[in-house]
């Protein structure tokens, strides 16, 4: 199936449409077992249906995730929520009718991706410090490439590749990297879902399911960086 914004060979027709496809991919993972309607408006004091029906376990989880909470899982929850909100708006926008708004949203989307990945990296440093994928190859990169938002740019690139685009007119290289890009984006969906679910359950615990998802993602992301 050809991705939105791509021709049958995978070449980009409309970069803004590809950005929209990347945004849709960022929304796919939202499969947490606790329904958003149950939780109300996290951090803003609005009641959800769980409060109305007296579901104490869900309400107690909801009360843990405040924007002011310095714990990494809480920070991740709200950074990921912001990313999803921007992705939803980008997905619903017709970039051809409002290209300036679309360009602004793409910039915000990539900034949110940077923030989410930064927190995920902090979480990995805490919960799998001995299992991080080696990145000795990074020292070979020029200094101008090894900047703070490189990870976010790689994520955006992986989403675009997975959506069917061609990077920098390199069709063969893009086709060769597409399977890895798809596996990476699926892995990141799993990580986001696991971290979000755990944030709603217990901010103080890193489960083995989380650790395994993070290990797999870290290996794939390091491989994508290298290639």
TAMORA-V549308 format. One record per residue. RES is the residue in three letters. OMEGA is omega in whole degrees, 0 to 359 (NA if undefined). D_FIRST is the distance of its C-alpha to the first C-alpha in Angstrom with 1 decimal. Layout:
BEGIN
RES/OMEGA/D_FIRST ; RES/OMEGA/D_FIRST
END
This chain:
BEGIN
UNK/182/0.0 ; UNK/182/3.8 ; UNK/174/6.4 ; UNK/178/9.4 ; UNK/181/12.0 ; UNK/175/10.2 ; UNK/184/10.4 ; UNK/178/8.4 ; UNK/179/10.7 ; UNK/181/10.1 ; UNK/183/13.4 ; UNK/172/14.4 ; UNK/186/15.4 ; UNK/183/16.9 ; UNK/180/18.1 ; UNK/177/19.0 ; UNK/177/15.5 ; UNK/176/14.4 ; UNK/176/17.4 ; UNK/177/16.4 ; UNK/176/13.1 ; UNK/178/15.5 ; UNK/178/17.8 ; UNK/178/15.5 ; UNK/179/14.9 ; UNK/181/18.7 ; UNK/189/19.1 ; UNK/191/17.0 ; UNK/192/19.8 ; UNK/184/22.5 ; UNK/185/23.3 ; UNK/186/27.1 ; UNK/179/29.3 ; UNK/183/31.6 ; UNK/182/30.4 ; UNK/180/30.9 ; UNK/177/33.1 ; UNK/191/35.3 ; UNK/183/35.9 ; UNK/183/36.7 ; UNK/185/36.6 ; UNK/174/37.0 ; UNK/182/39.9 ; UNK/172/41.0 ; UNK/180/43.0 ; UNK/183/41.2 ; UNK/172/41.4 ; UNK/182/38.5 ; UNK/178/38.8 ; UNK/179/39.8 ; UNK/183/42.9 ; UNK/181/43.6 ; UNK/174/43.5 ; UNK/178/45.2 ; UNK/190/42.6 ; UNK/183/44.5 ; UNK/180/42.2 ; UNK/180/39.3 ; UNK/179/41.8 ; UNK/177/43.3 ; UNK/181/39.9 ; UNK/185/39.2 ; UNK/181/42.5 ; UNK/190/41.8 ; UNK/178/39.0 ; UNK/180/40.8 ; UNK/182/39.9 ; UNK/182/43.3 ; UNK/183/42.8 ; UNK/182/42.8 ; UNK/188/41.2 ; UNK/180/38.0 ; UNK/177/36.0 ; UNK/178/37.2 ; UNK/178/36.3 ; UNK/184/32.8 ; UNK/184/32.4 ; UNK/175/33.4 ; UNK/180/31.5 ; UNK/176/28.3 ; UNK/179/29.1 ; UNK/178/29.6 ; UNK/182/26.3 ; UNK/178/24.5 ; UNK/179/26.6 ; UNK/179/25.7 ; UNK/180/21.9 ; UNK/179/22.3 ; UNK/180/24.2 ; UNK/181/21.8 ; UNK/184/18.8 ; UNK/184/21.0 ; UNK/172/22.4 ; UNK/184/21.6 ; UNK/180/22.2 ; UNK/179/23.0 ; UNK/182/25.8 ; UNK/185/27.2 ; UNK/180/26.3 ; UNK/178/29.3 ; UNK/180/28.5 ; UNK/179/24.9 ; UNK/178/26.4 ; UNK/181/28.8 ; UNK/177/26.3 ; UNK/178/24.2 ; UNK/178/27.5 ; UNK/179/28.4 ; UNK/181/25.1 ; UNK/176/25.6 ; UNK/178/29.2 ; UNK/176/28.3 ; UNK/177/26.0 ; UNK/183/29.1 ; UNK/180/31.3 ; UNK/180/29.2 ; UNK/178/28.8 ; UNK/180/32.5 ; UNK/177/33.5 ; UNK/178/31.2 ; UNK/176/33.0 ; UNK/178/36.3 ; UNK/178/35.5 ; UNK/178/34.6 ; UNK/181/37.9 ; UNK/190/39.7 ; UNK/174/38.2 ; UNK/186/37.1 ; UNK/182/39.4 ; UNK/186/40.1 ; UNK/181/36.6 ; UNK/178/34.9 ; UNK/180/32.9 ; UNK/179/35.0 ; UNK/179/34.4 ; UNK/181/37.3 ; UNK/184/35.0 ; UNK/181/34.9 ; UNK/180/38.5 ; UNK/181/37.4 ; UNK/173/35.3 ; UNK/183/37.3 ; UNK/182/38.7 ; UNK/177/36.8 ; UNK/183/33.5 ; UNK/180/34.8 ; UNK/189/34.9 ; UNK/185/34.6 ; UNK/178/31.1 ; UNK/182/29.5 ; UNK/179/27.8 ; UNK/178/26.3 ; UNK/178/25.0 ; UNK/177/23.4 ; UNK/179/21.7 ; UNK/179/20.4 ; UNK/178/19.3 ; UNK/178/17.5 ; UNK/180/15.6 ; UNK/176/14.7 ; UNK/180/13.7 ; UNK/180/11.6 ; UNK/175/9.9 ; UNK/183/9.3 ; UNK/176/12.7 ; UNK/184/15.5 ; UNK/174/18.8 ; UNK/176/21.9 ; UNK/179/20.5 ; UNK/189/20.4 ; UNK/183/17.4 ; UNK/180/18.5 ; UNK/179/19.7 ; UNK/179/16.6 ; UNK/180/14.4 ; UNK/182/17.2 ; UNK/186/17.3 ; UNK/178/13.7 ; UNK/178/14.3 ; UNK/179/17.5 ; UNK/179/16.2 ; UNK/179/13.8 ; UNK/179/16.8 ; UNK/182/19.1 ; UNK/175/17.4 ; UNK/179/17.3 ; UNK/179/20.9 ; UNK/174/21.8 ; UNK/180/20.5 ; UNK/180/22.8 ; UNK/181/25.7 ; UNK/179/25.5 ; UNK/181/25.5 ; UNK/181/28.3 ; UNK/179/30.4 ; UNK/179/30.0 ; UNK/181/31.0 ; UNK/178/33.9 ; UNK/179/35.1 ; UNK/183/35.5 ; UNK/185/37.4 ; UNK/182/39.6 ; UNK/187/39.7 ; UNK/186/42.1 ; UNK/172/40.2 ; UNK/185/37.5 ; UNK/178/36.3 ; UNK/176/35.4 ; UNK/177/31.9 ; UNK/183/31.6 ; UNK/181/33.1 ; UNK/178/30.8 ; UNK/180/27.7 ; UNK/178/29.3 ; UNK/182/30.3 ; UNK/179/26.8 ; UNK/183/25.4 ; UNK/178/28.3 ; UNK/181/27.8 ; UNK/182/24.1 ; UNK/177/25.0 ; UNK/178/27.9 ; UNK/179/25.8 ; UNK/176/23.4 ; UNK/184/26.6 ; UNK/184/28.0 ; UNK/NA/25.1
END
